[in-house]
């Protein structure tokens, strides 16, 4: 797999025109950003908008309607896979070297946008109105990029990039709602995956389930799953795992046949003290206090 440390190397390798700036470049997708079948990594953040004419595009690891444009976001050293797809209408790619952000507010905030940790298959699908808005911001960036740069250029470009990221956050929230209507409640599927994990005896074999394991069962990336669950339930994936386990613990404590340490082990906790702390955090009381209250 090829890794590009700088934008000049990336452009030369793909036979593109030299970048206007050593740390920031942009491409039009009708011809320039066709890279054939290859995987690569860079030291750049990548923001891409594309509209596919033919080929298969996977969303959530399922085929998804791509009549409208889609966007994906990648962070430095994340694997990007490009395949021979035909594009129609307008499209673009921004390559933002991480050093381009030094000293700017985005340097501190860009990683707060969770979609940089999504899989490429979990792209953002835009409505026609959303497309126009993003393309309008693109045009403003392009005008600044292609004009003679001065001391204001970086600030102007990054302010527009920041606007794209904020709009993307809003559009993803809309997409989570739309996706729920298409494929059903993710929270229900998440709880089913948890039940399956427990029923197959994996708690004793592998310990507490983590978000990555359950996300893999649902064919989603961990960050995308957690954000989607947060939209549906107000809780992250980890919070739902804890709530589910404590619910199971309550049932076992009500039955009264097993001690606290046995219950903790049965639910995959490595030690009783961690289980007791989590139980108290979730319920406001220690396991034995909960048992005594239920027995009175």
C-alpha positions as CSV (number, residue, x, y, z in Angstrom):
1,X,0.0,0.0,0.0
2,X,1.3,3.4,-1.0
3,X,1.7,6.2,1.7
4,X,2.0,9.8,0.6
5,X,3.8,12.0,3.0
6,X,3.2,15.2,1.1
7,X,0.8,16.5,-1.6
8,X,3.4,16.9,-4.3
9,X,4.2,13.2,-4.1
10,X,0.5,12.4,-4.2
11,X,-0.1,14.6,-7.3
12,X,2.9,13.3,-9.2
13,X,2.0,9.7,-8.6
14,X,-1.6,10.3,-10.0
15,X,-0.4,12.5,-12.9
16,X,-2.3,15.5,-11.5
17,X,-1.3,19.2,-11.9
18,X,1.0,20.4,-9.2
19,X,-0.9,21.6,-6.1
20,X,-1.3,25.4,-5.7
21,X,-0.2,25.1,-2.0
22,X,2.2,22.5,-0.6
23,X,-0.2,21.7,2.3
24,X,-3.6,22.1,0.7
25,X,-5.0,20.9,-2.7
26,X,-8.3,20.4,-4.3
27,X,-9.4,18.4,-7.4
28,X,-12.4,18.2,-9.6
29,X,-13.8,14.6,-9.8
30,X,-15.0,14.3,-13.4
31,X,-11.5,13.4,-14.5
32,X,-8.8,14.3,-12.1
33,X,-9.7,12.1,-9.1
34,X,-10.0,8.8,-10.9
35,X,-7.2,6.7,-9.4
36,X,-7.9,3.3,-10.7
37,X,-8.0,0.3,-8.3
38,X,-5.7,1.2,-5.4
39,X,-5.4,1.7,-1.6
40,X,-3.4,4.5,-0.2
41,X,-2.8,6.5,2.9
42,X,-1.7,10.2,3.4
43,X,-0.8,12.6,6.1
44,X,-3.9,14.6,5.1
45,X,-7.5,15.0,6.1
46,X,-9.6,14.2,3.0
47,X,-13.0,15.6,2.3
48,X,-14.6,14.2,-0.9
49,X,-17.9,14.8,-2.7
50,X,-18.8,12.5,-5.6
51,X,-21.8,11.5,-7.7
52,X,-21.6,8.1,-9.2
53,X,-22.8,7.3,-12.7
54,X,-22.1,3.6,-12.6
55,X,-20.4,1.0,-10.3
56,X,-21.3,-0.2,-6.9
57,X,-21.2,2.0,-3.9
58,X,-21.7,0.4,-0.4
59,X,-23.2,2.3,2.5
60,X,-23.2,0.6,5.9
61,X,-21.8,-2.4,4.0
62,X,-25.1,-2.6,2.2
63,X,-25.9,-1.4,-1.4
64,X,-27.4,2.1,-1.1
65,X,-29.2,4.4,-3.5
66,X,-26.6,6.8,-4.9
67,X,-28.8,8.9,-7.2
68,X,-27.8,11.9,-5.0
69,X,-24.2,13.0,-4.2
70,X,-22.3,11.4,-1.4
71,X,-19.5,12.7,0.8
72,X,-16.9,10.9,2.8
73,X,-14.2,12.1,5.3
74,X,-10.9,10.5,6.0
75,X,-8.3,11.4,8.6
76,X,-4.5,11.2,8.3
77,X,-3.1,7.6,7.8
78,X,-6.6,6.2,7.3
79,X,-6.8,3.7,4.4
80,X,-8.6,5.1,1.4
81,X,-9.7,2.7,-1.3
82,X,-10.6,4.1,-4.8
83,X,-12.0,1.8,-7.4
84,X,-12.9,2.3,-11.1
85,X,-16.2,4.1,-10.8
86,X,-17.7,6.5,-13.3
87,X,-18.7,9.9,-12.0
88,X,-21.3,12.3,-13.3
89,X,-21.9,16.0,-12.8
90,X,-19.6,17.8,-10.3
91,X,-17.4,16.4,-7.6
92,X,-14.4,17.3,-5.7
93,X,-11.7,16.2,-3.2
94,X,-9.9,18.4,-0.7
95,X,-6.6,17.2,0.7
96,X,-5.7,19.1,3.9
97,X,-2.2,18.3,5.3
98,X,-2.4,18.1,9.1
99,X,0.4,20.8,9.2
100,X,-1.9,23.2,7.3
101,X,-4.0,23.3,10.5
102,X,-1.2,24.3,12.9
103,X,-2.1,27.4,14.9
104,X,-5.7,27.4,13.7
105,X,-8.8,26.5,15.8
106,X,-9.5,23.6,13.5
107,X,-6.3,22.0,14.7
108,X,-8.0,21.5,18.1
109,X,-11.6,20.8,16.9
110,X,-11.4,18.8,13.6
111,X,-11.1,15.4,15.4
112,X,-14.3,16.2,17.4
113,X,-16.2,15.5,14.1
114,X,-16.8,11.8,14.6
115,X,-17.5,11.0,11.0
116,X,-13.7,11.1,10.3
117,X,-13.7,7.7,12.0
118,X,-16.5,6.3,9.9
119,X,-15.9,3.8,7.2
120,X,-15.9,5.0,3.6
121,X,-19.0,2.7,3.3
122,X,-20.8,5.0,5.8
123,X,-20.7,8.0,3.5
124,X,-23.0,11.0,3.9
125,X,-25.7,11.1,1.3
126,X,-26.9,14.6,0.4
127,X,-30.3,15.8,-0.6
128,X,-30.4,18.1,-3.7
129,X,-30.6,21.2,-1.5
130,X,-27.7,20.0,0.6
131,X,-25.6,19.3,-2.5
132,X,-26.2,22.9,-3.7
133,X,-25.1,24.3,-0.4
134,X,-21.9,22.2,-0.3
135,X,-21.1,23.0,-3.9
136,X,-21.5,26.7,-3.2
137,X,-19.0,26.6,-0.4
138,X,-16.7,24.6,-2.7
139,X,-16.8,27.4,-5.2
140,X,-15.8,29.9,-2.6
141,X,-12.8,27.7,-1.6
142,X,-11.9,27.2,-5.3
143,X,-11.9,30.9,-6.0
144,X,-9.5,31.5,-3.1
145,X,-7.3,28.5,-4.0
146,X,-6.8,29.6,-7.6
147,X,-6.2,33.3,-6.9
148,X,-2.9,34.6,-5.8
149,X,-2.5,33.5,-2.2
150,X,-1.8,36.1,0.5
151,X,-1.8,36.2,4.3
152,X,-5.6,35.9,4.4
153,X,-5.9,32.9,2.1
154,X,-5.4,30.1,4.7
155,X,-7.8,31.7,7.2
156,X,-10.5,32.1,4.5
157,X,-10.1,28.6,3.2
158,X,-10.2,27.0,6.6
159,X,-13.2,29.0,7.6
160,X,-15.1,27.5,4.6
161,X,-13.8,24.1,5.5
162,X,-15.1,24.6,9.0
163,X,-18.5,25.4,7.5
164,X,-18.5,22.2,5.5
165,X,-17.7,20.2,8.6
166,X,-20.5,21.8,10.6
167,X,-23.0,21.3,7.8
168,X,-21.9,17.7,7.5
169,X,-22.6,17.2,11.2
170,X,-26.1,18.5,10.7
171,X,-26.7,16.4,7.5
172,X,-25.5,13.2,9.2
173,X,-28.0,13.8,12.0
174,X,-30.7,14.0,9.3
175,X,-29.3,10.9,7.7
176,X,-29.4,8.9,11.0
177,X,-33.1,9.7,11.2
178,X,-33.7,8.7,7.6
179,X,-31.7,5.5,7.9
180,X,-33.7,4.5,11.0
181,X,-36.8,4.7,8.9
182,X,-35.1,2.5,6.2
183,X,-33.5,-0.3,8.2
184,X,-35.3,-0.2,11.5
185,X,-34.2,0.6,15.0
186,X,-30.5,0.1,15.5
187,X,-30.9,0.0,19.3
188,X,-33.1,-3.1,19.0
189,X,-30.5,-4.8,16.8
190,X,-27.8,-3.7,19.2
191,X,-29.6,-5.3,22.1
192,X,-30.1,-8.5,20.1
193,X,-26.4,-8.6,19.4
194,X,-25.7,-8.2,23.1
195,X,-28.2,-11.0,24.0
196,X,-26.5,-13.3,21.4
197,X,-23.1,-12.5,22.9
198,X,-24.3,-13.5,26.3
199,X,-26.3,-16.6,25.2
200,X,-23.4,-18.0,23.3
201,X,-21.3,-17.9,26.5
202,X,-18.8,-15.3,25.3
203,X,-18.9,-13.3,28.5
204,X,-17.0,-16.0,30.4
205,X,-14.8,-16.8,27.4
206,X,-13.9,-13.2,26.2
207,X,-15.1,-11.0,29.0
208,X,-17.1,-7.8,28.7
209,X,-18.3,-7.1,25.1
210,X,-16.7,-4.0,23.6
211,X,-18.2,-1.6,21.0
212,X,-16.0,-2.8,18.2
213,X,-17.1,-6.4,18.6
214,X,-20.8,-5.5,18.5
215,X,-20.3,-3.0,15.7
216,X,-18.7,-5.7,13.6
217,X,-21.7,-7.9,14.1
218,X,-23.9,-5.1,12.8
219,X,-21.6,-4.3,9.9
220,X,-20.9,-0.8,11.1
221,X,-17.8,1.1,12.3
222,X,-17.7,1.6,16.1
223,X,-17.9,5.4,15.9
224,X,-20.8,5.4,13.4
225,X,-22.7,2.8,15.5
226,X,-22.2,4.9,18.7
227,X,-23.3,8.1,17.0
228,X,-26.3,6.4,15.5
229,X,-27.3,5.0,18.8
230,X,-26.8,8.4,20.4
231,X,-29.2,9.9,17.9
232,X,-31.8,7.1,18.6
233,X,-31.5,6.7,22.4
234,X,-29.5,9.6,23.8
235,X,-26.9,7.1,24.9
236,X,-23.6,5.9,23.4
237,X,-22.9,2.3,22.6
238,X,-20.8,1.9,25.7
239,X,-23.5,3.4,27.9
240,X,-26.0,1.0,26.4
241,X,-23.7,-2.0,27.0
242,X,-23.4,-1.0,30.7
243,X,-27.1,-0.4,31.0
244,X,-27.8,-3.9,29.5
245,X,-25.4,-5.6,31.8
246,X,-26.7,-3.9,34.9
247,X,-30.3,-4.9,33.9
248,X,-29.1,-8.5,33.7
249,X,-27.4,-8.1,37.1
250,X,-30.6,-6.9,38.6
251,X,-32.5,-10.0,37.4
252,X,-29.8,-12.2,38.9
253,X,-29.8,-10.3,42.2
254,X,-33.6,-10.6,42.4
255,X,-33.4,-14.4,41.9
256,X,-31.0,-14.5,44.9
257,X,-29.3,-17.8,44.1
258,X,-25.8,-16.4,43.4
259,X,-23.5,-14.2,45.3
260,X,-22.3,-10.8,44.0
261,X,-18.9,-12.1,42.9
262,X,-20.5,-15.0,41.0
263,X,-22.8,-12.6,39.2
264,X,-19.9,-10.3,38.4
265,X,-18.0,-13.2,36.9
266,X,-21.0,-14.5,35.0
267,X,-21.5,-11.1,33.4
268,X,-17.8,-10.9,32.3
269,X,-16.4,-8.5,34.9
270,X,-12.8,-9.2,35.8
271,X,-13.3,-8.2,39.4
272,X,-16.2,-7.6,41.8
273,X,-15.2,-4.1,42.8
274,X,-15.5,-2.8,39.2
275,X,-18.9,-4.4,38.9
276,X,-20.0,-2.9,42.2
277,X,-18.9,0.6,41.2
278,X,-20.7,0.4,37.9
279,X,-23.8,-1.0,39.5
280,X,-23.9,1.8,42.0
281,X,-23.3,4.4,39.3
282,X,-26.2,3.0,37.3
283,X,-28.6,2.4,40.2
284,X,-27.5,4.6,43.1
285,X,-26.9,1.6,45.4
286,X,-24.5,-1.3,45.8
287,X,-25.5,-4.8,44.6
288,X,-26.2,-6.1,48.1
289,X,-28.2,-3.0,49.0
290,X,-30.3,-3.6,45.9
291,X,-30.8,-7.3,46.8
292,X,-31.9,-6.4,50.4
293,X,-34.3,-3.8,49.1
294,X,-35.9,-6.3,46.7
295,X,-36.2,-8.9,49.4
296,X,-38.0,-6.6,51.9
